[in-house]
Amino acid sequence: MALHPFDPISDAELRLTSKLIKDNTTGPFKPHFVQIDRDDPPKKEMIKYLQAEKKGLPLPRIPRVTHAFYYLDTTLHKALVNVSAAHIITDVALPKGVQGPLLADDLADIEALATSHPACVAEIEKLKLPDHIHVVCDPWMNGVDCKEDRFLIQCYMYLANANHPESNHYSLPLKFSPVFEGLSRKFVRMDYLPAGIDEKTAPTQPWTEFPLVEYHPDLNGESLRELKPLIVEQPEGPGFKVTGQKIEWQGWSFYVVPNVREGFAVYDIHFKGRSVIYRLSLNEMTVPYGDPRAPYHRKQAFDLGDAGFGATGNSLGLGCDCLGVIKYFDNRRTNREGEPVFIPSTVCLHEQDHGLLYKHVNYRTGHAVVARRREFAVQTIATVANYEYAVNLIFDQIGEIKIQVRATGILSTMPIEKGLTVPWGTNVGPMVMAAYHQHMLSFRIDPAVDGYQNTVVYDDVLRMEPNTKLNPYNVGFYTERSYVEKPGYVDQSPFTNRSYKIINENVINPTSKKPVGYKIMMPARQMLMASPESYNNKRAQFATQQMWVTKYRDGELYAAGEFTNQSQTDTGVGLWSKRNENVRNADPVVWATLGFTHIPRPEDFPVMPVEIHEIHVTPFGFFEKNPALDVPQSNNKFNKSVYYDDATSGAKSGAGSCCGKSNL
């Protein structure tokens, strides 16, 4: 059976891509692959395909195209391959200094070197460690503080309990940090890390033992509290249907497609037969640190561009990451030989309850109408070194999409002298500090609100002029609409309750008499703290504003550009937003920046409780009335809840109904 244009890359396509490149390579160097994946089809062609598919017409032929990033010696190449026809479309050597994403295989080699290279062994020997303590390395993207053509890896070193594989090495950061060339594995230098208020460093000294702050139950010394099972059951099976990558649930239909960079993207989103979004994904995240001392000033990860949420995706487990009846999608990445590496169950799909959908009690009769809110979640969780990020796209029964990010994992830590504090970090354990930092996530929304000719607007709520004929009692207020005509950003304005909307000026709601639309609900947030003169700012222009609008072009998918590892400038939104072109009633793309500034607290260590951040994409004048009136009423015959038994702390069957008379 032929693959659908939205289907993820197959093992056969990945192998064919690498084989064609290998066969086409001459000279002394063989390809060193770092990423191979499917490319999106051209949007115009794909829209024709989707329309034909919905009408049952003959389907246009759309070739399957893959891209490959690979090194020949130290030069990065990008190839596009038509795997439907088995030929290379283009194969280009990229400019000197452009670096590809990190590959797990390469990082494993560097990690081993960081404890075996003679320069590193010499430092480790100075520690005079006891047998139960060993050295652990976290390889990091080097970041940028000058023009650097070499692909570099900075290694941050730690100590851990050698007797347990889950010992928390972030509790004991060391003061030396080797740097290696990422491809040649050549040792470049040994950085010595400051542990005081300035950049002063000291030679490695014998280690003085003190307790680790552990998180694993085997090691943390905590007595576990009693917890009784809370079981999510669906005795009649799931309420969603999966056909290939296509999902149908409660009026929604869309495609969920895993990929190596974003983790997954969702395509062709419809609700109740009406189009809402063509493509939606987390496309980039940068994590800049606020520690001003070298070499910490270079700590700026681009977690998707530098590493990949699919490549670092967790294999999710029943009863742990997702509850209920679960459908999983798998992912895959390449190894450096161009062979597929299978990553099972990186995307989970499931239903969940989320409290009330709506309720009203008629106080005259005492009767209630009440429906519970059912949701459908698409989730991936990526582990990028110390942090975990759970990305959820959550669909509900009123046509809303909730973009939710849950941050957890372990703080990236630095050594700190005993008794000292610094104004850019929090001490989270004995002689261990966690620096202030930010998480700046870009969500790309390619809208299709009742069609592909859309407009981005923002509405402000303003006071009416006082003591006028229209406002004689000085209580009036109104909304004022502004239209985004050209690419660029929209300023935040929390004190005018500014709201962002995507509308279709060509479709008028019969009830409101205004264009149909969707509202992007996101609270005003602090944006990038690094100054405009910094590389952190220059590399991540998207993180300086909350809302960007550009005009759609094929291939423009990533807010900071295609290649972020050791990038010097932003080659994404910061560049595209400067084009002089029309985006009103055209084909705009919205880039929503979800930013949160993390001031660590002791409670975030040794493992961080989940912190939740959300954007809501919700209908605003899209429907003529509440679209959830067709959701069945809640009752206990259906939901089967039970009363708490005070006498025995057990439970007994309940006879009440949530739709019965109230106690008013």
LUMVOMAR-625561 format. One line per 5 residues: number of its first residue (from 1); their letters; for each residue x, z, y of C-alpha. Coordinates in steps of 0.1 Angstrom, whole numbers. Each point is the difference from the previous one (the first is absolute). Layout:
<atoms>
NUM	a	X,Z,Y  ... .
</atoms>
This chain:
<atoms>
1	malhp	0,0,0  13,-10,34  10,28,24  -21,7,30  18,-5,33 .
6	fdpis	-3,37,7  13,11,-34  33,20,1  32,-16,-11  3,-3,-38 .
11	daelr	31,7,-21  2,-38,-8  -1,-9,38  26,26,8  23,-13,-28 .
16	ltskl	-6,-36,10  9,8,36  33,16,-9  8,-27,-26  -5,-29,25 .
21	ikdnt	23,18,25  27,7,-26  -1,-36,-12  3,-12,36  30,23,8 .
26	tgpfk	35,-14,0  33,17,9  17,32,-11  -29,24,8  -31,5,-20 .
31	phfvq	-33,11,17  -5,37,5  -38,4,3  -16,28,21  -36,-12,3 .
36	idrdd	-23,-26,-16  -37,-1,6  -30,-22,6  -6,-15,35  -35,0,15 .
41	ppkke	-17,-34,-1  -6,-17,34  -30,17,15  -19,-32,9  4,-13,-35 .
46	mikyl	-10,33,-15  -32,2,21  -10,-34,-14  7,13,-35  -20,32,4 .
51	qaekk	-30,-19,15  1,-24,-30  3,29,-24  -31,17,15  -20,-32,-2 .
56	glplp	10,-9,-35  16,-32,12  32,-16,-13  30,20,11  27,-14,22 .
61	riprv	35,0,-16  23,25,17  36,1,-13  13,34,-9  31,8,21 .
66	thafy	25,28,-4  29,12,22  33,13,-11  26,20,20  34,-1,-16 .
71	yldtt	37,3,9  28,-24,-7  30,22,5  -10,18,33  -23,-27,14 .
76	lhkal	-37,5,-3  -21,-30,-10  -38,-5,1  -15,-26,-23  -36,-12,-3 .
81	vnvsa	-10,-13,-34  -31,-20,-10  -5,15,-34  -30,-22,-7  23,-30,1 .
86	ahiit	32,18,-10  21,-11,30  18,17,29  -16,-7,33  27,14,22 .
91	dvalp	31,21,-5  16,13,32  31,21,7  -10,25,26  22,9,30 .
96	kgvqg	29,24,-4  -11,36,2  -36,-5,-13  -4,23,-30  -26,1,-27 .
101	pllad	-20,29,-13  17,27,-21  -2,-5,-38  -3,30,-24  28,-14,-22 .
106	dladi	24,-1,28  -9,34,13  6,15,-35  35,-14,1  7,14,34 .
111	ealat	-14,34,-11  25,1,-29  29,-10,23  -8,28,24  10,25,-27 .
116	shpac	27,-20,-18  20,-18,27  34,17,5  -7,7,37  -33,17,-10 .
121	vaeie	15,19,-29  27,14,23  -28,15,23  -19,13,-30  30,17,-14 .
126	klklp	5,19,33  -35,16,-6  13,18,-31  -35,0,-15  -11,22,-29 .
131	dhihv	-11,-18,-32  -37,5,7  2,-19,33  5,-38,3  1,-26,28 .
136	vcdpw	-30,-23,6  -1,-31,23  -28,-16,20  10,-36,10  -15,-9,34 .
141	mngvd	-3,-32,19  28,1,25  -21,-5,32  15,-14,31  20,12,30 .
146	ckedr	20,-32,7  3,-36,-12  10,3,-37  2,-31,-22  7,19,-32 .
151	fliqc	-27,13,-23  7,38,-1  -14,30,-18  3,35,14  1,27,-27 .
156	ymyla	-14,34,8  13,26,-25  -16,32,-13  4,27,-27  -25,8,-27 .
161	nanhp	-4,21,-31  18,-19,-28  -22,17,-27  -33,-14,11  -7,-37,9 .
166	esnhy	-27,10,26  22,23,21  -6,-5,37  33,-15,13  -15,-3,35 .
171	slplk	4,38,3  39,-3,0  12,-29,22  37,-5,2  22,-8,30 .
176	fspvf	17,-32,-12  -17,-35,-3  18,-30,-15  -9,-35,12  3,-30,-23 .
181	eglsr	-5,-37,3  -32,-8,-18  11,-31,-18  37,3,-6  -3,38,-7 .
186	kfvrm	31,4,22  6,34,15  -2,-2,38  5,35,14  -9,36,-4 .
191	dylpa	-22,14,27  0,38,5  -33,14,11  -5,24,29  -17,33,-7 .
196	gidek	-2,14,35  -14,-8,34  25,-28,7  19,-26,-21  28,23,-9 .
201	taptq	9,-2,-37  22,20,-24  19,-8,-32  -17,6,-33  3,36,-11 .
206	pwtef	-6,18,-33  -37,5,-5  -15,35,4  -29,4,-23  -35,8,12 .
211	plvey	-34,-6,-15  -16,-34,0  -36,-3,13  -16,-15,-31  -34,-18,-4 .
216	hpdln	-3,-5,-37  -21,26,-19  29,6,-24  22,10,28  -20,13,30 .
221	geslr	-7,34,-14  -37,-1,9  -27,14,-23  -26,-27,-3  -35,8,12 .
226	elkpl	-30,-4,-22  -17,-34,3  -31,-11,-20  -6,-36,-8  -20,-21,25 .
231	iveqp	-8,-31,-19  -11,-33,15  -22,-19,-26  -18,-33,1  -21,1,-32 .
236	egpgf	-15,-34,5  34,-16,9  13,-12,34  -22,-16,27  25,-27,8 .
241	kvtgq	8,-33,-16  34,-15,-4  5,-38,-6  37,-8,1  11,13,34 .
246	kiewq	-36,-1,15  -19,32,5  -38,4,5  -15,33,9  -31,11,19 .
251	gwsfy	-3,-32,20  37,-4,5  21,-28,-14  38,-5,5  33,-8,-18 .
256	vvpnv	26,27,-6  34,-15,-5  32,20,-7  32,-12,15  36,12,2 .
261	regfa	2,6,38  -34,14,11  -10,16,-33  -32,-19,2  -21,-21,23 .
266	vydih	-38,-5,1  -14,-34,6  -34,-17,8  -19,32,8  -38,-4,0 .
271	fkgrs	-28,25,4  -36,-9,-10  10,-37,0  16,0,35  37,-4,7 .
276	viyrl	18,29,16  38,-4,-5  21,-28,-14  31,21,-8  8,37,4 .
281	slnem	32,19,-8  26,25,10  27,-24,11  28,22,13  10,36,7 .
286	tvpyg	30,12,19  12,36,-2  25,8,29  16,34,2  5,19,32 .
291	dprap	33,17,-8  24,-14,27  33,8,-18  20,-26,-19  -5,-13,-26 .
296	yhrkq	-36,13,-1  -9,-21,31  0,-30,-24  -27,15,-22  -28,-25,3 .
301	afdlg	-17,-12,-32  -23,-31,-2  -16,11,-32  -17,-33,-8  25,-25,14 .
306	dagfg	31,20,-12  -14,12,-33  -35,-12,-8  -31,20,-9  -5,-21,-32 .
311	atgns	36,3,-11  -1,38,5  -36,4,-12  -8,29,-23  -15,-6,-35 .
316	lglgc	-32,19,7  -15,23,-27  -35,9,-11  -10,35,11  29,3,25 .
321	dclgv	-1,-27,27  -36,-12,-5  -31,16,-16  -30,-15,-17  -2,-34,-16 .
326	ikyfd	32,-18,11  10,-37,0  37,-6,5  19,-31,12  37,-5,-8 .
331	nrrtn	28,-12,21  34,-15,-5  33,-5,18  32,-20,-8  33,14,-12 .
336	regep	32,-15,14  1,-26,-29  -34,-13,10  -18,15,-30  -33,18,5 .
341	vfips	-2,38,0  -35,12,-9  -15,29,19  -32,11,-17  -31,15,17 .
346	tvclh	12,-1,36  -34,-5,15  -31,20,-11  -36,-8,7  -28,26,-3 .
351	eqdhg	-32,14,14  -2,34,17  -26,22,17  5,8,37  -28,23,10 .
356	llykh	-31,-10,19  -7,-36,9  -30,9,21  -27,27,2  -31,9,20 .
361	vnyrt	-25,28,-4  -34,-6,14  -6,34,15  -38,-5,1  -2,-6,-38 .
366	ghavv	32,17,-11  9,-31,-21  35,-15,0  14,-35,-5  36,3,-12 .
371	arrre	25,-24,-16  35,9,-11  30,-21,11  17,-19,-28  33,-16,6 .
376	favqt	23,-25,-17  37,7,3  29,-24,-4  32,21,-1  37,-4,-4 .
381	iatva	27,26,2  36,-8,9  31,22,-3  26,-10,25  29,24,-7 .
386	nyeya	-13,34,11  -35,-9,13  -32,-10,-18  -27,-20,18  -35,-5,-15 .
391	vnlif	-17,-29,16  -37,-3,-5  -25,-26,11  -34,16,-4  -32,-20,0 .
396	dqige	-34,17,5  -37,-8,-1  -5,-6,37  25,-28,3  29,22,12 .
401	ikiqv	36,-3,-11  21,31,3  38,-5,2  15,32,-12  36,11,-3 .
406	ratgi	11,32,-18  35,11,6  17,24,-23  33,3,-19  31,18,13 .
411	lstmp	16,2,35  33,-18,5  24,29,8  33,6,18  24,29,-2 .
416	iekgl	-2,27,27  25,28,7  -12,35,-8  -21,16,27  -2,-32,21 .
421	tvpwg	-30,-20,11  -3,-33,18  -27,-14,23  -5,-31,-21  -6,16,-34 .
426	tnvgp	-15,29,-19  19,22,-24  -19,-1,-33  24,20,-22  34,17,-1 .
431	mvmaa	24,-23,20  -23,-30,-3  -18,-17,28  -26,-28,2  2,-22,30 .
436	yhqhm	-30,-11,21  -11,-35,-8  -28,-25,2  -20,-21,-25  -12,-32,17 .
441	lsfri	-22,-21,-23  -13,-35,9  -32,-12,-16  -7,-37,3  -37,-9,4 .
446	dpavd	-7,-37,-3  -37,1,10  -29,-22,-11  -30,16,16  -28,-23,-9 .
451	gyqnt	26,-29,1  35,-6,10  -5,-6,38  3,36,12  8,18,33 .
456	vvydd	17,34,5  -15,22,28  4,35,12  -28,21,15  5,29,25 .
461	vlrme	-26,27,7  -2,5,38  -20,22,24  -25,-18,22  6,2,37 .
466	pntkl	-16,32,12  -28,3,25  -12,-36,-4  -34,-15,-6  9,-5,-36 .
471	npynv	15,35,-5  -18,23,25  5,31,-23  36,-7,-7  -2,1,-38 .
476	gfyte	3,-37,-9  28,-16,-19  5,-35,-14  24,-21,-21  22,-27,15 .
481	rsyve	13,-28,-23  33,-18,3  10,-30,-20  35,-7,-15  7,-36,11 .
486	kpgyv	37,-3,-8  24,16,-26  13,34,9  -10,37,-3  -28,21,12 .
491	dqspf	8,33,16  -14,33,-13  -25,17,23  -14,32,-16  -15,13,32 .
496	tnrsy	-22,-31,3  -9,3,-37  15,-35,-4  -11,-17,-33  13,-32,-15 .
501	kiine	-24,-25,-16  1,-34,-17  -30,-21,9  -14,-34,-8  -12,-14,33 .
506	nvinp	-18,-28,-19  -23,23,-19  -25,22,19  -16,31,-15  -38,-5,3 .
511	tskkp	-5,38,7  28,8,24  0,-35,16  38,2,-1  27,-16,-21 .
516	vgyki	4,14,-35  32,20,-5  21,26,-18  16,30,17  35,12,-7 .
521	mmpar	-1,37,3  34,16,5  9,31,20  25,-4,29  34,9,-14 .
526	qmlma	36,4,12  19,-32,-5  38,-5,-6  21,26,17  33,-18,0 .
531	spesy	7,-15,34  -1,-38,7  38,-1,1  2,12,-36  3,-22,-30 .
536	nnkra	-28,20,-15  -23,-13,27  14,-36,0  -4,-3,-37  -36,13,-1 .
541	qfatq	-19,-12,30  -33,3,-19  5,38,0  0,2,38  -38,-8,2 .
546	qmwvt	-31,9,-20  -18,-33,1  15,-35,1  -17,-34,-2  16,-33,-9 .
551	kyrdg	-13,-34,-10  0,-8,-37  29,-21,-14  8,-4,-37  29,22,-11 .
556	elyaa	-3,25,28  -7,31,-21  24,27,9  0,19,33  38,4,3 .
561	geftn	8,-34,-14  9,-12,-35  35,16,-2  3,35,12  30,14,-18 .
566	qsqtd	27,5,27  -20,-22,24  11,-1,36  -33,-9,16  -37,-3,-8 .
571	tgvgl	-8,-35,-13  -37,8,-5  -28,11,23  25,7,28  8,-37,0 .
576	wskrn	-33,-15,-9  -19,19,27  20,-18,27  -15,-34,-8  -23,-16,26 .
581	envrn	-30,-9,-21  -37,8,-2  -12,27,-24  -36,3,13  -26,-16,-22 .
586	adpvv	28,-13,-21  18,13,-31  15,33,11  20,25,-21  -2,38,9 .
591	watlg	30,22,-7  -11,37,1  28,25,2  -7,33,-17  26,24,13 .
596	fthip	7,36,-7  28,21,14  12,25,-26  13,33,13  9,16,-34 .
601	rpedf	-11,36,-7  12,24,-27  -32,-6,-19  10,-37,-5  29,11,-22 .
606	pvmpv	10,-2,-28  -28,-25,-6  -23,-11,28  -38,6,-3  -19,-33,5 .
611	eihei	-5,-9,37  -29,-25,5  -3,-26,27  -27,-26,3  -13,-32,18 .
616	hvtpf	-37,-9,-4  -12,-36,1  -37,4,4  -29,-23,8  -11,1,37 .
621	gffek	-30,-22,6  8,-19,-32  -34,10,-15  -35,2,15  -5,35,-15 .
626	npald	17,25,-24  12,-22,-28  -1,30,-25  -38,4,-1  2,-17,-34 .
631	vpqsn	21,28,-15  -21,22,-24  -10,34,11  20,30,-14  -16,23,-25 .
636	nkfnk	13,24,-25  -15,-18,-30  26,-27,9  29,22,12  -4,29,-26 .
641	svyyd	13,29,21  -3,36,-12  -5,34,16  28,25,3  -8,31,-22 .
646	datsg	8,31,20  -3,23,-30  24,-17,-24  20,-22,24  -12,-28,-23 .
651	aksga	-26,-26,8  -36,-6,-8  -21,-31,3  -15,-5,34  -36,-11,6 .
656	gsccg	0,-7,37  0,-34,16  20,-11,30  -30,-21,11  -25,28,-3 .
661	ksnl	-14,21,29  24,16,24  1,37,10  -9,-8,36 .
</atoms>
